[in-house]
Amino acid sequence: MKSEIHSETNIERIAMVCHEANRAWCHANGDVSQVPWADAADWQRKSAIAGVRYSLEHPNAPDSAQHDQWMADKLRDGWVYGPVKDAAAKIHPTLVPFAELPWEQHVKDKLFMAVVRALAPVQ
């Protein structure tokens, strides 16, 4: 039986908090393109939910693992690397190995995992 912490409803709540923390971090670093959870596209919500599930299933994964999983999901869904994000064309500038990401992106992945761990601690 699935615990309340790992229920679908709670996973979506955690994904919303992760999304909003990510949005705030992006805004603090000059990227004001992120929209609130309520206005997020379906693909964005699904991506955040998948990220929460991954974090819950791999609580001891290294910092790079969250990004690696996100990148694998994006590539599987037809996204490609490009210097400017374009959701309609499925182009994203962070479709590169974790080691090649700028510091702000490393922090963004760490922030995501920290939110998951804070809201759904390993039992």
N, C-alpha and C positions, 0 to 999 in steps of 0.2 A: 504494500500500500504506500502510495506517495505521501510524503510528509506535507504539512500545510506550507512550509517554506518553499517546497518545490512544486506547489500546485501551479497550474497554468495561469490562474488569476494573479498569484504572487509573482510569477516569472514576468508577466507583462508589467506589473507595477514596478518591479526592479528595473526592467528595460526602460520604462519611462524616466525613472530617476537617472539612470545611466545616460540616456539621451540628453536630458536637461543639463547634467553635469558637463557632458561633452560640448553642448551648445554654449554653456557659460565659459568653458575653457577656450573654445574657438573665439568667442567674442572678446575675451580678455587678450587674445593674441591677434586681434585685427580682422578676424574672419567673421563677418556678420551675416553670412549666407545661410546659416542654420536656422530652421524654423522650429517653433515649439512642437512638442509631441503631438498635440491636438491637430496640428496642421501638417504633420510629417506624411510623406508619401508612404504607401503601403510597403514598398521595398525597404525603406528606411526602418520602419517599425519591425519588419521581419528580420532585418539584419541585427538590430539591437536585441531582439528576443533570442536569436540564434547565438549571439555573443554571451548572453546571460546563461543560456543552457550550457554552452561550452565551459564557461567559468565554473558553473556548479558541478559539472562532470569531471573537471580537471583542476581541482582546487590548488594543487601544488605545481602547476605548470609554470615554466619560466616566463618572464615578461614578454618575450618574443612570441610565445605560443598564441596569445589572443590575436595578434596581428596576422600571424601565419594562417590561422583558421579563417579569419575574416577575408584574407586575400584569396585563399582557396575557394571560399564560397563565391566571391565576386568573379573570379576567373571561370568557375563552373557556370555561372549565370551569364557569361558572355561579356563581362567588363574587360577593358583593356587599359594599359597605361597611357596616359597623356598628361601634358604639363598643366592643363586646366580642367577642373572637374566639370563634366557635362553629363548629368543624369540621363537625359534623353538619348544621348549617343553612347551611354555606358562607358564613359572615359573617366579615369580617376588618377590623380597625381601621386597617390600613396600606394599604388600597386607595385611596390618594390620590396625587396627583402628588408626585414626589420632593421638590420645593421645600417642600411642606407637611408633610413628615415631621419629627419631632423629631430632635435631634442624635444620640441613641442609635441611631436607625434608619439614619441616614446612616453612622455608624460600622459598623453591622452589615453594610451592603452593601459598604463598603470592606474590611472584614475578610474577607468571603467572597471578594472578588476577589484580595486579597493571598494568601490560602491557595492559591487556584488557581494564581496566578503563581509562588508558591514551589515548588509540587509539580509543576507542568508548565510550566516556562519555555518561552518561544517559542524555537524552534530556528532 
